[in-house]
Amino acid sequence: MPATCVFCGSADTLTGEHVLGDWLSKISLDPDPVPHGAGWLNRIGRELGVRPPFRQKVRDVCGGCNHGWMSRLEVAAQRVLTPLILGQPGRIEAADQGAIAAWVQKTALTAMLVSSEADRDRG
């Protein structure tokens, strides 16, 4: 059975989706390599090596989702969250709250895909 998009179920070609938006690597955060890991929630996981932050990708999302609604959430998150991440004054306006909440949920779900399917099935 062909792999399908975890968000829409499409059997279209799956693309590499950044776990944390690529924009985070471009806003003056520390680019030095750091340890990465994955595994069961609240349990000892498996080491994924040392590499630059914000580069982890998963290949479980179709191009339509990745370059459509997910991309639009990243644009909203970058605009609203960049000043807050960099310690500058800012606020999440009421009109942006839904998009930012959706971005947080999308990012958390995407991060779960770093773990193996067996680890995800175990919790």
SEFIVO-989424 format. One record per residue: residue in three letters; x, y, z of N, C-alpha, C in turn. Coordinates in Angstrom, 2 decimals, padded with zeros to 5 digits, always signed. Layout:
(ALA,(X,Y,Z),(X,Y,Z),(X,Y,Z))
...
end
This chain:
(MET,(+000.85,-001.18,+000.00),(+000.00,+000.00,+000.00),(+000.90,+001.24,+000.00))
(PRO,(+000.62,+002.22,-000.87),(+001.45,+003.43,-000.91),(+001.27,+004.28,+000.34))
(ALA,(+002.33,+005.00,+000.68),(+002.27,+005.90,+001.83),(+001.28,+007.03,+001.53))
(THR,(+000.60,+007.47,+002.57),(-000.36,+008.56,+002.42),(-000.03,+009.70,+003.36))
(CYS,(-000.50,+010.87,+003.00),(-000.30,+012.07,+003.82),(-000.99,+011.89,+005.17))
(VAL,(-000.26,+012.17,+006.25),(-000.83,+012.02,+007.58),(-001.90,+013.05,+007.89))
(PHE,(-001.95,+014.14,+007.11),(-002.92,+015.18,+007.40),(-004.19,+015.04,+006.56))
(CYS,(-004.06,+014.67,+005.28),(-005.27,+014.62,+004.43),(-005.55,+013.24,+003.84))
(GLY,(-004.62,+012.31,+003.99),(-004.82,+010.97,+003.47),(-004.52,+010.81,+001.99))
(SER,(-004.05,+011.84,+001.33),(-003.74,+011.79,-000.09),(-002.60,+010.82,-000.36))
(ALA,(-002.68,+010.12,-001.49),(-001.61,+009.23,-001.91),(-000.65,+009.93,-002.86))
(ASP,(-000.76,+011.26,-002.98),(+000.17,+012.03,-003.80),(+001.59,+011.91,-003.24))
(THR,(+002.56,+012.34,-004.01),(+003.96,+012.30,-003.59),(+004.14,+013.01,-002.25))
(LEU,(+004.82,+012.34,-001.34),(+005.08,+012.93,-000.03),(+006.34,+013.79,-000.11))
(THR,(+006.33,+014.89,+000.62),(+007.42,+015.86,+000.58),(+008.08,+015.97,+001.95))
(GLY,(+009.26,+016.57,+001.98),(+009.97,+016.80,+003.24),(+009.43,+018.04,+003.93))
(GLU,(+008.84,+017.84,+005.08),(+008.29,+018.94,+005.88),(+009.20,+019.17,+007.08))
(HIS,(+009.65,+020.42,+007.27),(+010.44,+020.76,+008.44),(+009.59,+020.57,+009.70))
(VAL,(+010.15,+019.93,+010.71),(+009.44,+019.78,+011.98),(+009.23,+021.16,+012.59))
(LEU,(+010.28,+021.93,+012.66),(+010.18,+023.33,+013.07),(+010.44,+024.15,+011.82))
(GLY,(+009.58,+025.09,+011.54),(+009.65,+025.85,+010.30),(+011.05,+026.31,+009.94))
(ASP,(+011.38,+026.20,+008.66),(+012.69,+026.61,+008.16),(+012.98,+028.08,+008.48))
(TRP,(+011.94,+028.88,+008.63),(+012.14,+030.30,+008.94),(+012.88,+030.49,+010.25))
(LEU,(+012.78,+029.52,+011.17),(+013.48,+029.65,+012.45),(+014.99,+029.64,+012.28))
(SER,(+015.47,+029.00,+011.21),(+016.92,+028.97,+010.97),(+017.42,+030.28,+010.39))
(LYS,(+016.53,+031.19,+010.08),(+016.90,+032.43,+009.40),(+016.66,+033.69,+010.24))
(ILE,(+016.39,+033.54,+011.54),(+016.06,+034.71,+012.36),(+017.09,+034.97,+013.46))
(SER,(+018.33,+034.65,+013.20),(+019.43,+034.98,+014.12),(+019.44,+034.15,+015.40))
(LEU,(+018.92,+032.94,+015.35),(+019.06,+032.04,+016.49),(+020.38,+031.30,+016.35))
(ASP,(+020.86,+030.72,+017.43),(+022.14,+030.01,+017.43),(+022.09,+028.82,+016.46))
(PRO,(+022.95,+028.80,+015.44),(+022.93,+027.72,+014.47),(+023.86,+026.55,+014.82))
(ASP,(+024.52,+026.62,+015.99),(+025.46,+025.55,+016.35),(+024.74,+024.22,+016.49))
(PRO,(+025.38,+023.14,+016.04),(+024.77,+021.81,+016.14),(+024.42,+021.44,+017.58))
(VAL,(+023.32,+020.73,+017.74),(+022.85,+020.28,+019.05),(+022.38,+018.83,+018.93))
(PRO,(+022.36,+018.09,+020.05),(+021.87,+016.71,+020.00),(+020.37,+016.68,+019.67))
(HIS,(+019.97,+015.71,+018.87),(+018.57,+015.49,+018.53),(+018.18,+014.09,+018.99))
(GLY,(+016.94,+013.93,+019.38),(+016.45,+012.62,+019.80),(+014.97,+012.48,+019.53))
(ALA,(+014.49,+011.27,+019.61),(+013.06,+010.98,+019.43),(+012.73,+009.73,+020.21))
(GLY,(+011.47,+009.52,+020.47),(+011.05,+008.32,+021.17),(+009.74,+008.53,+021.87))
(TRP,(+009.42,+007.59,+022.73),(+008.17,+007.65,+023.46),(+008.10,+008.93,+024.27))
(LEU,(+006.93,+009.47,+024.36),(+006.72,+010.66,+025.17),(+007.03,+010.33,+026.63))
(ASN,(+007.83,+011.16,+027.28),(+008.19,+011.01,+028.69),(+008.98,+009.74,+028.99))
(ARG,(+009.65,+009.19,+027.98),(+010.50,+008.01,+028.19),(+011.83,+008.27,+027.49))
(ILE,(+012.81,+007.45,+027.81),(+014.10,+007.59,+027.15),(+013.92,+007.22,+025.69))
(GLY,(+014.37,+008.09,+024.81),(+014.21,+007.87,+023.38),(+015.48,+007.40,+022.71))
(ARG,(+015.51,+007.51,+021.41),(+016.70,+007.13,+020.65),(+017.40,+008.40,+020.18))
(GLU,(+018.71,+008.32,+020.14),(+019.52,+009.46,+019.71),(+019.47,+009.56,+018.19))
(LEU,(+019.33,+010.77,+017.67),(+019.30,+011.00,+016.24),(+020.56,+011.72,+015.76))
(GLY,(+021.52,+011.89,+016.65),(+022.78,+012.52,+016.27),(+022.82,+014.00,+016.60))
(VAL,(+023.95,+014.59,+016.31),(+024.17,+016.01,+016.54),(+024.16,+016.71,+015.19))
(ARG,(+023.35,+017.73,+015.07),(+023.25,+018.47,+013.82),(+022.68,+019.85,+014.09))
(PRO,(+022.72,+020.73,+013.08),(+022.17,+022.07,+013.28),(+020.68,+022.02,+013.64))
(PRO,(+020.23,+022.95,+014.47),(+018.81,+022.98,+014.82),(+017.95,+023.41,+013.63))
(PHE,(+016.69,+023.12,+013.71),(+015.69,+023.57,+012.73),(+015.88,+022.93,+011.36))
(ARG,(+016.55,+021.81,+011.26),(+016.77,+021.16,+009.97),(+016.05,+019.81,+009.86))
(GLN,(+015.50,+019.32,+010.97),(+014.84,+018.01,+010.97),(+013.61,+018.04,+010.06))
(LYS,(+013.52,+017.05,+009.18),(+012.37,+016.93,+008.28),(+011.75,+015.55,+008.43))
(VAL,(+010.48,+015.47,+008.11),(+009.77,+014.20,+008.01),(+009.17,+014.14,+006.61))
(ARG,(+008.99,+012.92,+006.09),(+008.44,+012.74,+004.74),(+007.09,+012.04,+004.85))
(ASP,(+006.16,+012.67,+005.50),(+004.83,+012.09,+005.73),(+003.72,+013.03,+005.27))
(VAL,(+004.06,+014.10,+004.56),(+003.09,+015.14,+004.21),(+003.10,+015.33,+002.69))
(CYS,(+001.92,+015.40,+002.10),(+001.84,+015.61,+000.65),(+002.18,+017.05,+000.29))
(GLY,(+002.53,+017.26,-000.96),(+002.87,+018.60,-001.43),(+001.73,+019.57,-001.28))
(GLY,(+000.49,+019.10,-001.48),(-000.67,+019.99,-001.34),(-000.79,+020.57,+000.06))
(CYS,(-000.62,+019.73,+001.07),(-000.67,+020.21,+002.46),(+000.57,+021.05,+002.78))
(ASN,(+001.76,+020.52,+002.43),(+003.02,+021.17,+002.77),(+003.11,+022.56,+002.18))
(HIS,(+002.73,+022.70,+000.92),(+002.88,+023.98,+000.24),(+001.60,+024.81,+000.24))
(GLY,(+000.57,+024.29,+000.88),(-000.71,+024.99,+000.97),(-000.97,+025.51,+002.38))
(TRP,(-001.90,+024.85,+003.07),(-002.32,+025.37,+004.38),(-001.17,+025.38,+005.40))
(MET,(-000.26,+024.40,+005.33),(+000.85,+024.38,+006.28),(+001.79,+025.55,+006.05))
(SER,(+002.05,+025.86,+004.80),(+002.89,+027.01,+004.46),(+002.26,+028.31,+004.95))
(ARG,(+000.96,+028.44,+004.79),(+000.28,+029.66,+005.25),(+000.38,+029.79,+006.77))
(LEU,(+000.31,+028.68,+007.50),(+000.48,+028.74,+008.96),(+001.90,+029.18,+009.32))
(GLU,(+002.90,+028.70,+008.58),(+004.28,+029.10,+008.85),(+004.47,+030.59,+008.61))
(VAL,(+003.86,+031.13,+007.57),(+003.96,+032.57,+007.29),(+003.37,+033.37,+008.45))
(ALA,(+002.20,+032.95,+008.94),(+001.58,+033.65,+010.07),(+002.44,+033.52,+011.32))
(ALA,(+002.96,+032.32,+011.58),(+003.80,+032.10,+012.76),(+005.06,+032.95,+012.70))
(GLN,(+005.70,+033.01,+011.55),(+006.92,+033.81,+011.43),(+006.64,+035.28,+011.72))
(ARG,(+005.58,+035.79,+011.14),(+005.25,+037.21,+011.32),(+004.95,+037.53,+012.79))
(VAL,(+004.18,+036.68,+013.44),(+003.73,+036.95,+014.80),(+004.76,+036.55,+015.85))
(LEU,(+005.42,+035.41,+015.67),(+006.26,+034.86,+016.72),(+007.72,+035.32,+016.69))
(THR,(+008.22,+035.74,+015.53),(+009.63,+036.14,+015.46),(+010.02,+037.16,+016.53))
(PRO,(+009.28,+038.26,+016.68),(+009.71,+039.21,+017.73),(+009.69,+038.58,+019.12))
(LEU,(+008.71,+037.75,+019.41),(+008.63,+037.14,+020.73),(+009.78,+036.17,+020.96))
(ILE,(+010.13,+035.38,+019.95),(+011.25,+034.44,+020.06),(+012.56,+035.18,+020.29))
(LEU,(+012.71,+036.32,+019.66),(+013.94,+037.11,+019.77),(+013.95,+038.03,+020.98))
(GLY,(+012.93,+037.93,+021.84),(+012.89,+038.73,+023.05),(+012.49,+040.17,+022.85))
(GLN,(+011.86,+040.47,+021.73),(+011.41,+041.83,+021.44),(+009.95,+041.97,+021.84))
(PRO,(+009.50,+043.19,+022.04),(+008.09,+043.39,+022.37),(+007.20,+042.89,+021.23))
(GLY,(+006.08,+042.34,+021.60),(+005.12,+041.88,+020.61),(+003.91,+041.31,+021.31))
(ARG,(+002.91,+041.03,+020.52),(+001.72,+040.40,+021.09),(+001.02,+039.62,+020.00))
(ILE,(+000.25,+038.67,+020.43),(-000.52,+037.87,+019.48),(-001.92,+038.48,+019.45))
(GLU,(-002.20,+039.19,+018.38),(-003.50,+039.85,+018.22),(-004.62,+038.82,+018.11))
(ALA,(-005.81,+039.21,+018.48),(-006.96,+038.30,+018.43),(-007.14,+037.69,+017.04))
(ALA,(-006.89,+038.46,+015.99),(-007.07,+037.96,+014.63),(-006.05,+036.87,+014.28))
(ASP,(-004.92,+036.80,+015.00),(-003.88,+035.81,+014.73),(-003.93,+034.60,+015.66))
(GLN,(-004.73,+034.65,+016.69),(-004.70,+033.60,+017.71),(-005.07,+032.23,+017.15))
(GLY,(-006.05,+032.16,+016.28),(-006.45,+030.88,+015.70),(-005.34,+030.28,+014.86))
(ALA,(-004.69,+031.10,+014.03),(-003.60,+030.61,+013.19),(-002.42,+030.15,+014.03))
(ILE,(-002.10,+030.87,+015.09),(-000.97,+030.49,+015.94),(-001.30,+029.20,+016.70))
(ALA,(-002.51,+029.07,+017.18),(-002.92,+027.83,+017.85),(-002.84,+026.65,+016.87))
(ALA,(-003.28,+026.84,+015.65),(-003.21,+025.79,+014.63),(-001.75,+025.46,+014.31))
(TRP,(-000.88,+026.48,+014.25),(+000.53,+026.26,+013.99),(+001.16,+025.42,+015.11))
(VAL,(+000.84,+025.73,+016.35),(+001.37,+024.97,+017.48),(+000.94,+023.51,+017.38))
(GLN,(-000.32,+023.28,+017.08),(-000.83,+021.91,+016.96),(-000.17,+021.18,+015.79))
(LYS,(-000.07,+021.84,+014.63),(+000.56,+021.25,+013.45),(+002.02,+020.91,+013.75))
(THR,(+002.72,+021.80,+014.44),(+004.12,+021.57,+014.76),(+004.27,+020.41,+015.73))
(ALA,(+003.41,+020.32,+016.73),(+003.46,+019.20,+017.68),(+003.18,+017.88,+016.98))
(LEU,(+002.19,+017.85,+016.11),(+001.87,+016.62,+015.38),(+003.00,+016.23,+014.43))
(THR,(+003.60,+017.21,+013.78),(+004.72,+016.93,+012.88),(+005.91,+016.41,+013.67))
(ALA,(+006.17,+016.99,+014.85),(+007.29,+016.53,+015.68),(+007.10,+015.08,+016.11))
(MET,(+005.88,+014.66,+016.31),(+005.62,+013.27,+016.68),(+006.04,+012.31,+015.57))
(LEU,(+006.06,+012.78,+014.33),(+006.42,+011.92,+013.20),(+007.90,+011.58,+013.15))
(VAL,(+008.73,+012.25,+013.96),(+010.15,+011.93,+014.03),(+010.32,+010.55,+014.65))
(SER,(+009.47,+010.21,+015.59),(+009.52,+008.89,+016.22),(+009.04,+007.84,+015.22))
(SER,(+009.49,+006.62,+015.40),(+009.08,+005.54,+014.52),(+007.58,+005.26,+014.70))
(GLU,(+007.01,+004.63,+013.71),(+005.58,+004.29,+013.79),(+005.32,+003.37,+014.98))
(ALA,(+006.24,+002.46,+015.25),(+006.08,+001.57,+016.39),(+006.09,+002.35,+017.70))
(ASP,(+007.01,+003.32,+017.83),(+007.03,+004.16,+019.04),(+005.75,+004.96,+019.18))
(ARG,(+005.26,+005.50,+018.06),(+004.01,+006.27,+018.11),(+002.85,+005.38,+018.53))
(ASP,(+002.80,+004.15,+018.02),(+001.73,+003.22,+018.39),(+001.76,+002.88,+019.87))
(ARG,(+002.97,+002.84,+020.46),(+003.10,+002.53,+021.90),(+002.82,+003.74,+022.78))
(GLY,(+002.69,+004.92,+022.21),(+002.35,+006.08,+023.00),(+003.44,+007.06,+023.16))
end
